[in-house]
Amino acid sequence: MTDTIKYILEENKLPKTWYNINPDLPSPPPPPLHPGRLDPLGPDDLAPLFPMGLIMQEVSMEREIEIPEPVREIYKQWRPSPLYRARRLEKFLDTPAKIYYKYEGVSPTGSHKPNTAVAQAFYNKEEGVKKIYTETGAGQWGSSLAFAGQIFGIDIEVFMVRVSFDQKPYRKIMMESFGAKCNPSPSEITNYGKKLLSEDPSNTGSLGIAISEAVEMAVQREDTKYALGSVLGHVLMHQTINGNEAILQMEQADDYPDIIVGCTGGGSNLSGLLFPFMGQQLRGGKKIEVIACEPLSCPSFTKGKYAYDFGDTGHVAPLLKMHTLGSTFIPPATHSGGLRYHGMSYHLSHLLELGLIRAKAYGQKECFAASVDFAKQEGILPAPEATHAVKGAIDAAIECKKNGESKTILFNLSGHGHFDMTAYSDYFDNKLGEDIFEEENVNKALADLPNVA
Ligand SMILES: *Cc1c(COP(=O)(O)O)cnc(C)c1O
């Protein structure tokens, strides 16, 4: 046995394709529906929102999709991202399990989000788009799209959930440094934002609201579009660069995961790591246990309903069949802004229904405690969202210890927490509240689910 802790790939080994899970699924996921007609969307319905290159990826049945050369060139700045074996953490936990993590915090903006931001900006540029509107929670997505927009010469305007806008001012400054504009949401810029603020001036916002604002602006002009940082199939697919790399790196380590763990907000970082492995499983390879980790305060998978629901609060975005807490549910303000989404990827929801993955919900305090244990051993301070994956992986390793099993655990460390020190500070000062699952508010929001046959 060697004591290697870091598996890197040479630049010329960077995978040339993204992986599309659609052709390998035992049955296709239910299709997105039009928000007005409530029937399946055609490509033309999506044209006001997205460039055709991305729309065609959403419905593609090709297994390998070539990564355009200009996108690969930009990826090379930080990709392949390292795969680490957490040997010190294993020793600290005194577990027979082997723990690996793929570290996406090495990207310019500190998370996995640029993997899709760069691709989306590229396809928009190809089709002559001048400006993209988007939403952001904690600001990871907004700063990633701002970075990508600057590279391709596209204006970016971001609607940032107000609670995070106030909690994380540095993310806004980062977006501005890249030339983007960042507004708190709800805002006075859109009709929907004005309406919400007139009803409640202290509305703290949600990802669902910010999406409605961005869509409202995007559809007004032909040369402006909208971009989503998670949830949709093409976004998940761009993230598979990470899993494609991980397959090669696990080969270097002469190992293969028994368990894959990730945190889930809209599902993109877990899917990006998981899908290439899941594809191997679906084509007859080894079965993997998958644990999707979500916050107790916004538990779409573990407490949501599997139903068609709107992707946004203002009901202008497509409906997806997904695990949802209801599109009007505003999750309690936590530091894990990127996980405060009422819904979930329709692909991951489908996998959960098929029994191919399972989900666990964790409270923020136990996640920060796990994250600090991790940081002490590995020297990396995880983003608040990623602390859920750390907690899930540590739990799995402790389970292995109880059962005397030396399983191989692979988790995605989706980003670093260098902009989130307030969250750690609140944790150390014992100011983090216990997670509240607002069952009554969820029930109210679920009562408004659209009536789809
Ligand atoms: C946005 C974000 C998430 C949650 O989004 P997913 O689409 O579920 O991956 C998780 N971790 C980090 C660091 C993020 O920025």
The ligand as a Gaussian input file, in Angstrom:
#p B3LYP/6-31G(d) Opt

LIG

0 1
 C      -24.528000      26.035000      -5.517000
 C      -23.752000      25.166000      -4.647000
 C      -24.260000      23.930000      -4.199000
 C      -25.665000      23.446000      -4.462000
 O      -26.022000      23.271000      -5.801000
 P      -26.094000      21.868000      -6.508000
 O      -26.660000      22.187000      -7.846000
 O      -26.981000      20.972000      -5.714000
 O      -24.722000      21.359000      -6.603000
 C      -23.443000      23.119000      -3.444000
 N      -22.193000      23.501000      -3.110000
 C      -21.673000      24.679000      -3.503000
 C      -20.294000      25.049000      -3.093000
 C      -22.436000      25.544000      -4.290000
 O      -21.924000      26.703000      -4.686000

